[in-house]
Amino acid sequence: MSTTETEGRIYDVAGQDWDELVKTVSESSDERLVVNMGPQHPSTHGVLRLVLTLDGETVTEARTVIGYLHTGIEKNMEFRTWTQGVTFVTRMDYLAPIFNETAYCLGVEKLLGITDRIPDRAQAIRVLTMELTRISSHLVAIATFGLELGATTPMLFGFREREMVLDLMEYITGLRMNMAYVRPGGVSVDLPAGAMDKIGEFLKVMPGRLKEMRKLLDANPVYTRRTKDVAYLDLTGCMALGITGPMLRAAGLPWDLRKSQPYCGYETYDFAVPTQTTCDVYGRYLVRMDEMEESLKIIEQALDRLSGPLKGGPVMIEDKKIGWPAQLALGPDGLGNSPDHIAHIMGGSMEALIHHFKLVTEGFRVPAGQAYASVESPRGELGAHVVSDGGTRPYRVHFRDPSFTNLQAVPATCEGGMVADVISAVASIDPVMGGVDR
């Protein structure tokens, strides 16, 4: 810990520092309380630690401490093939796994120079699964937010609705979360029989469920007292801190990468970018609710394409030196390569067998270079900076996770407010610590 004349006392906050922090604060003549909120606090959205300096009930300083969920995902990827990397990135922002996978795969595809050769059906399936995941992520954001403000019904409703989405994702990909479904070149397997009907049923039920949540919260006097004019951060503040996502759009800027820097064919879908101008917690809630309704529109359009012009198309790039086998079938031992594919590589073509063996054991080579690809995740701009040295493994992969950047807004939104409003402020940022610490 150190002191400078210009800035006053500076506190370096890290782990196992509580005694030192208390000692330094006790030397000060000011009467104030320094408290830890987290990392074991139920309403800091995972293992986020906030060190708050209080003057009565008012927060005079708020400092975020991260790193309690560090998993070494980026480093681990340097020791795996390009395709195996997907199973690591999917575990970062664990409420939006498909977005992590897509950002990474778009970066790898840029380096391979195959962006234009990805099958349209695979792109439509990516859009479909991303928008389903966006809905499930926003439902968790609003459900936990309700619970943190003392309202259990929104929490029950939110998780009930999310369960419908997770059931769909399990039916399509085989897993509820951490799916590793998107792969360089396309997706791992086509939509199973009956998936279109299930998604169609979901589209009939979900709009009514969202209206139920709105009835609970939109005009609820207790909710509006806790959210309106709370954690104010205007557009200038958002721009200075690099804030993206619902926080930025609640400050009035319609910045959405699906519109401004389209990917996966989003430019061909018809949807709006919801904004508010309140710059507060309530505005961020409204933006998320509106976004879920827009996502339902996109899912409907993707469904029309998948059942119409794109029906029966391939879901993996035709290049056998890059595309993992995507002709899968359910056998007695679970999901695996289809009998047709096995017959082809084992009895039909020696070259196909060599390709298959090389691809699965060693992996494909990616030309040396670097690329950045970004997607609009439920929390903002999620970018992947992918670097290759020409080998079968990434030289380096670094992610620009929106939760990490958006957490910079904690002091700006909390200082000068009440302790109770810290909960609202952090919930409106909606950070996921898996993505922050990686």
Buried (B, 14 or more C-beta within 10 A) or exposed (E): EEEEEEEEEEBEBEEEBEEBBEEBBEEEEEEEEBEBBBBEBEBBBBBBBBBBBBEEEBBBBBBBBBEBBEEEBBEBBEEBBBBBBBBBBBBBBBBBBBBBBBBBBBBBBBBBEBEEBBBBBBBBBBBBBBBBBBBBBBBBBBBBBBBBBEBEBBBEBBBEBBEBBBEBBEBBBBBBBBBBBBBBBBBBBBBBEEBBEBBEEBBEEBEEBBEEBBEBBBEBEEBBEBBEEBBBBEBEBBEEBBBBBBBBBBBBBEBBBBBEBBBBBBEEBEBEBBBBEBBBBBBBBBBBBBBBBBBBBBBBBBBEBBBEEBEEEBBBBEEBEBBBBBBBEEEEEEEBBBEEBBEBBEEEEEEBBEBBEEBEEEBBBBEEBEBBBBBBBBBBBBBBBBBBEEBBBBBBBBBBBBBBBBBBBBBBBBBEBBBEBBBBBBBBBBBBBBBBBB
